[in-house]
């Protein structure tokens, strides 16, 4: 007989708890949800809700168009210097 193991998975605390509006001009907040390569992090990684992820994606895309955030990271050169 197999013994069943119980995996205790706890939910990540929501980093946007208490935030009512995600503004595209709040670059400090938006940078927390972008990887070092410039990609938008997934819900699994960040722990936000579906609605918040949609608002974040829209705000990040708006900030990129307004040149407040870069579209991607700067590529490294051959000698390793940026």
C-alpha positions as CSV (number, residue, x, y, z in Angstrom):
1,X,0.0,0.0,0.0
2,X,1.1,3.5,-0.8
3,X,1.2,6.1,1.8
4,X,-0.2,9.3,0.6
5,X,1.8,12.3,1.2
6,X,0.2,15.6,1.7
7,X,1.9,18.5,0.0
8,X,1.4,21.8,1.9
9,X,1.3,24.4,-0.7
10,X,0.7,27.8,0.6
11,X,-0.4,30.7,-1.6
12,X,2.0,33.4,-2.2
13,X,0.9,36.7,-0.6
14,X,-0.5,39.1,-3.2
15,X,2.1,41.8,-3.8
16,X,-0.7,44.2,-5.0
17,X,-2.9,43.8,-2.0
18,X,-4.4,47.2,-1.2
19,X,-3.5,48.6,-4.6
20,X,-6.8,49.8,-6.3
21,X,-5.4,51.2,-9.6
22,X,-2.3,50.2,-11.5
23,X,-1.0,53.2,-13.2
24,X,1.3,53.0,-16.3
25,X,3.3,56.0,-14.9
26,X,4.3,54.1,-11.7
27,X,7.5,52.7,-13.2
28,X,8.8,51.5,-9.8
29,X,5.8,49.2,-9.3
30,X,5.8,47.9,-12.9
31,X,9.5,47.1,-12.8
32,X,8.8,44.5,-10.1
33,X,6.8,42.5,-12.6
34,X,9.3,42.5,-15.4
35,X,12.2,40.1,-15.7
36,X,15.8,41.2,-16.3
37,X,15.2,40.3,-20.0
38,X,12.3,42.7,-20.2
39,X,9.5,40.1,-20.2
40,X,6.3,40.3,-18.2
41,X,6.4,37.8,-15.4
42,X,3.6,35.2,-15.2
43,X,0.9,35.0,-12.5
44,X,2.5,31.8,-11.2
45,X,5.7,33.7,-10.4
46,X,4.2,37.0,-9.1
47,X,1.1,35.7,-7.3
48,X,-1.3,38.3,-8.6
49,X,-5.0,37.7,-9.5
50,X,-6.2,37.3,-13.1
51,X,-7.7,40.8,-13.2
52,X,-4.5,42.3,-11.7
53,X,-2.4,40.4,-14.3
54,X,-4.5,41.9,-17.1
55,X,-4.2,45.4,-15.7
56,X,-0.4,44.9,-15.2
57,X,0.1,43.7,-18.8
58,X,-1.9,46.7,-20.2
59,X,0.0,49.2,-17.9
60,X,3.4,47.7,-18.9
61,X,2.6,47.9,-22.6
62,X,1.4,51.5,-22.2
63,X,4.6,52.4,-20.3
64,X,6.7,50.8,-23.1
65,X,4.9,52.8,-25.7
66,X,5.4,56.0,-23.7
67,X,9.1,55.1,-23.4
68,X,8.9,54.9,-19.6
69,X,10.0,51.2,-19.8
70,X,12.3,49.5,-22.2
71,X,11.0,46.8,-24.6
72,X,13.8,44.5,-23.8
73,X,17.2,44.3,-22.1
74,X,20.4,45.6,-23.6
75,X,22.2,42.9,-25.5
76,X,25.7,42.0,-24.2
77,X,28.6,42.5,-26.6
78,X,31.1,39.8,-27.3
79,X,33.6,40.9,-24.7
80,X,30.9,41.0,-22.0
81,X,30.7,44.7,-21.7
82,X,27.3,46.4,-22.2
